[in-house]
Amino acid sequence: MKILVTGGAGFIGSNFVNLTLTTRTDIEVTVLDALTYAGNLQNLESSEGRYKFVEGDICDSALVDSLVAANDLVINFAAETHNDLSLVAPDKFIQTNILGTMALIKACQKHSIRYHHISTDEVFGDLPLDTLEQFTNDTPYNPSSPYSASKASSDLLVRAWVRSFGLKATISNCSNNFGPFQNSEKFIPRTVRLANAGLKPKIYGQGLNVRDWIHVDDHNRGLWAIIDKGRIGQTYLLGTNNQRTNLSVVKLVLEYFGLPSDHFEHVEDRAGHDQRYAIDSSVTQKELDWHPELGRFEEQLAQVIPYYLNDDVDISTISHSGHTNLNT
Ligand SMILES: NC(=O)c1ccc[n+]([C@@H]2O[C@H](COP(=O)([O-])OP(=O)(O)OC[C@H]3O[C@@H](n4cnc5c(N)ncnc54)[C@H](O)[C@@H]3O)[C@@H](O)[C@H]2O)c1
């Protein structure tokens, strides 16, 4: 099978390519990536020489059309993904996340190519802190930020193309990922790098917001389950039930580095900051026989932290990234 992986030089996409090329022998991979600040070919170092790379924009319809026509499947990771940035510079989010998706699905429809759309649980908005409620396939869309609104829009376009034009598509909405190669603008790598440098990690408000963490490899194995066994037109929720407050994640990182548990700084909360995410993936797990393979969140985190310790990221670019605030 020939697959086109858009956004394959970013965090989740590069892990997907690396996992695919080590676990599947029957797949030819082409990566299409615009190499924005979030894309980095070094993430694909372990796959060097085993994939084709095309530098380009998913909004470039002519380029997309020719690449789609030459493949059997398109899996779309390409997106603007930083919530904070979407509050100060939303235009690019609308462009890439909505119009880029449209260019891809139009080409997939034209050439009758299977399309898988990567999305987020943030399309559902948030849940109150004091309930045990989880997102399900029946939860209405209620996005809070320009980022999540653009992702919600793209999901709806895909659904409309399935219904109106018979597009052979599936969608997945996944919870917060962590793992190697995540950009330092995001909560876990940023916290790890700051703590490693002896600096105080920043935390929005009281830090009681809850995120439902999934290791990127569990996410990517879920994506293969959908590609292999998913039903066309279906939306699959992916998550591994690791709900933690931001405060508790910061404290775990501090403990890893032997720092005092109060070695962090509270900063003003982000506008529209979602309270709690929690995803019920039981339907996906049952239908596709996909189950998380990795252990407890705390153990996974301890294995991921070392990925962020020995590279050449300049710590000063993290504390002064130009975004409105500091956590995802
Ligand atoms: N990170 C998470 O926790 C999470 C959770 C659920 C879903 N998602 C979704 O997964 C997907 C990937 O997220 P990520 O965290 O890996 O993002 P990322 O920001 O790390 O990577 C995005 C990649 O897309 C590329 N890109 C951006 N605009 C492009 C364009 N116009 N044309 C071609 N390439 C372009 C970038 O260069 C980069 O390589 C996104 O759709 C995101 O919404 C992310």
PDBQT file of the ligand as one rigid body, heavy atoms in Angstrom, charges set to zero:
ROOT
HETATM    1  N1  LIG A 401      -0.812  16.950  19.847  1.00  0.00    +0.000 N 
HETATM    2  C1  LIG A 401      -1.942  16.504  20.373  1.00  0.00    +0.000 C 
HETATM    3  O1  LIG A 401      -2.055  16.327  21.586  1.00  0.00    +0.000 OA
HETATM    4  C2  LIG A 401      -3.117  16.177  19.473  1.00  0.00    +0.000 A 
HETATM    5  C3  LIG A 401      -4.214  15.510  20.017  1.00  0.00    +0.000 A 
HETATM    6  C4  LIG A 401      -5.273  15.157  19.177  1.00  0.00    +0.000 A 
HETATM    7  C5  LIG A 401      -5.220  15.461  17.835  1.00  0.00    +0.000 A 
HETATM    8  N2  LIG A 401      -4.146  16.148  17.343  1.00  0.00    +0.000 N 
HETATM    9  C6  LIG A 401      -4.125  16.438  15.908  1.00  0.00    +0.000 C 
HETATM   10  O2  LIG A 401      -3.084  15.666  15.338  1.00  0.00    +0.000 OA
HETATM   11  C7  LIG A 401      -2.533  16.337  14.205  1.00  0.00    +0.000 C 
HETATM   12  C8  LIG A 401      -1.029  16.459  14.368  1.00  0.00    +0.000 C 
HETATM   13  O3  LIG A 401      -0.743  17.173  15.566  1.00  0.00    +0.000 OA
HETATM   14  P1  LIG A 401       0.755  17.405  16.066  1.00  0.00    +0.000 P 
HETATM   15  O4  LIG A 401       0.679  17.633  17.520  1.00  0.00    +0.000 OA
HETATM   16  O5  LIG A 401       1.626  16.346  15.518  1.00  0.00    +0.000 OA
HETATM   17  O6  LIG A 401       1.079  18.779  15.337  1.00  0.00    +0.000 OA
HETATM   18  P2  LIG A 401       2.475  19.505  15.054  1.00  0.00    +0.000 P 
HETATM   19  O7  LIG A 401       2.185  20.959  15.186  1.00  0.00    +0.000 OA
HETATM   20  O8  LIG A 401       3.559  18.915  15.877  1.00  0.00    +0.000 OA
HETATM   21  O9  LIG A 401       2.800  19.147  13.529  1.00  0.00    +0.000 OA
HETATM   22  C9  LIG A 401       2.055  19.666  12.457  1.00  0.00    +0.000 C 
HETATM   23  C10 LIG A 401       2.817  19.354  11.189  1.00  0.00    +0.000 C 
HETATM   24  O10 LIG A 401       2.041  19.848  10.083  1.00  0.00    +0.000 OA
HETATM   25  C11 LIG A 401       2.900  20.589   9.211  1.00  0.00    +0.000 C 
HETATM   26  N3  LIG A 401       2.088  21.602   8.542  1.00  0.00    +0.000 N 
HETATM   27  C12 LIG A 401       1.492  22.708   9.095  1.00  0.00    +0.000 A 
HETATM   28  N4  LIG A 401       0.835  23.401   8.165  1.00  0.00    +0.000 NA
HETATM   29  C13 LIG A 401       0.991  22.730   6.989  1.00  0.00    +0.000 A 
HETATM   30  C14 LIG A 401       0.527  22.942   5.674  1.00  0.00    +0.000 A 
HETATM   31  N5  LIG A 401      -0.244  23.997   5.360  1.00  0.00    +0.000 N 
HETATM   32  N6  LIG A 401       0.867  22.057   4.709  1.00  0.00    +0.000 NA
HETATM   33  C15 LIG A 401       1.648  20.980   5.010  1.00  0.00    +0.000 A 
HETATM   34  N7  LIG A 401       2.130  20.739   6.252  1.00  0.00    +0.000 NA
HETATM   35  C16 LIG A 401       1.794  21.591   7.226  1.00  0.00    +0.000 A 
HETATM   36  C17 LIG A 401       3.966  21.184  10.109  1.00  0.00    +0.000 C 
HETATM   37  O11 LIG A 401       5.142  21.546   9.395  1.00  0.00    +0.000 OA
HETATM   38  C18 LIG A 401       4.187  20.031  11.107  1.00  0.00    +0.000 C 
HETATM   39  O12 LIG A 401       5.146  19.140  10.595  1.00  0.00    +0.000 OA
HETATM   40  C19 LIG A 401      -3.256  17.682  14.133  1.00  0.00    +0.000 C 
HETATM   41  O13 LIG A 401      -4.312  17.571  13.221  1.00  0.00    +0.000 OA
HETATM   42  C20 LIG A 401      -3.821  17.875  15.533  1.00  0.00    +0.000 C 
HETATM   43  O14 LIG A 401      -4.996  18.656  15.511  1.00  0.00    +0.000 OA
HETATM   44  C21 LIG A 401      -3.096  16.508  18.127  1.00  0.00    +0.000 A 
ENDROOT
TORSDOF 0
